[in-house]
Amino acid sequence: MIYADNAATTKPCQAAIRAMTDCMEHIWGNPSSLYEAGQAAAAVLADARERIAVCIGAMPEEIYFTSGGSEADNQALRSAAYLGARNGKKHIVSTAFEHHAVLHTLNRLAKEGFEIELLDVGAIGTVTAEQVESAVREDTALVTVMYANNEIGSVLPISEIGSVCRERGVLFHTDAVQAAGHLPIDVKEQNIDMLSLSAHKFHGPKGTGVLYARKGIALTGIIEGGAQERGKRAGTENVPAIAGMAAALEEACLHMAENAAKAAALRDRLIIGLSQVPHAALNGDPLNRLPGNVSFCFEGVEGESMLLLLDDRGICASSGSACTSGSLDPSHVLLAIGRPHEAAHGSLRLSVCEKNTEKEVDEILKAVPEIVSCLRNMSPLWRDKINGKKEFLL
Ligand SMILES: *Cc1c(COP(=O)(O)O)cnc(C)c1O
């Protein structure tokens, strides 16, 4: 099998697996219990909190464990919105190509009376700090802009946006789920007030993540119950997963530069190779790009058909985002960068990591053009384009 879908999830690393199995075998007490077995589990949590904080330049008391990126996004947005509302601020600035965990929470907040302004991400798929600056108003409660886009790989100017928000005194949240463990993060230096990350996107376990909230920001709990996470997130902590997340993040940060260089070399080989396919276009920022992300639209093919034929050859890839596959609507991200519906339906995302090889990339580079030709040859629409009856889009 060739696994080229690391933006959907990653294979757990040995360090994470070891930390998790060790916890499950030996440290299975409830961290809220006062006897020794409980306190041993509490010590694992404290240690993980400390190590994760170091990785992103935060303090341990600014780290809240959640069930993943989606929960962290939900809690960050609701907390900032309600804090703002108390001071009469009900305007929220975001972008049109955020993850659904952000966009759907914003839709909910709109129904609760908040005014949501989504910035245009242009053809390249990014926003500038100037765009953010001109959108911010006296009554802006929150700016939430993702660090890197999960579908098209654009990396956004988070430090510049952070400075603008700090100058204007507006809370700034970033969904850094695709960035954590892959790109440097320093929440203090980058003026980030709140940040979401998820362990399974950096070779950690699924179902666990972090919401970082700068000291002094009063979070709103979205799960009621016990007093875990300083009363902000009820529920017995997933101790093994949290230990695995800390181990995975530490390892990812330790090898970040070399891993990014390896992934970027494979990414560029894929981009150069796939650019040879006629009527195809790279999606996302060609320069400021996640090290492992390759995203293309191929005119005249269906993404889903491409995926099935790739699967026949043992290649795991994605079309649009994993969350929307199964639905017939084209990806909101591709529509946001101006791809016509028809072209957006022919999208392919390959996301590689340092574990992939040149040999695998060459196999993908052989498979994709063959599959695209094969599907185009079967398409009546493509025949119309070849015969000049319909216009080419790409
Ligand atoms: C995967 C992802 C999420 C969701 O994280 P989960 O831990 O799967 O809930 C949120 N935002 C982005 C950008 C992602 O890639």
The ligand as an ORCA input file, in Angstrom:
! r2SCAN-3c Opt
* xyz 0 1
  C      -8.306     17.330     10.823
  C      -8.611     18.759     10.982
  C      -9.494     19.213     11.985
  C     -10.267     18.260     12.859
  O      -9.460     17.603     13.804
  P     -10.039     16.265     14.503
  O      -9.019     15.957     15.559
  O     -10.087     15.231     13.434
  O     -11.361     16.615     15.071
  C      -9.685     20.565     12.127
  N      -9.044     21.445     11.342
  C      -8.192     21.065     10.379
  C      -7.492     22.096      9.559
  C      -7.947     19.709     10.162
  O      -7.117     19.333      9.194
*
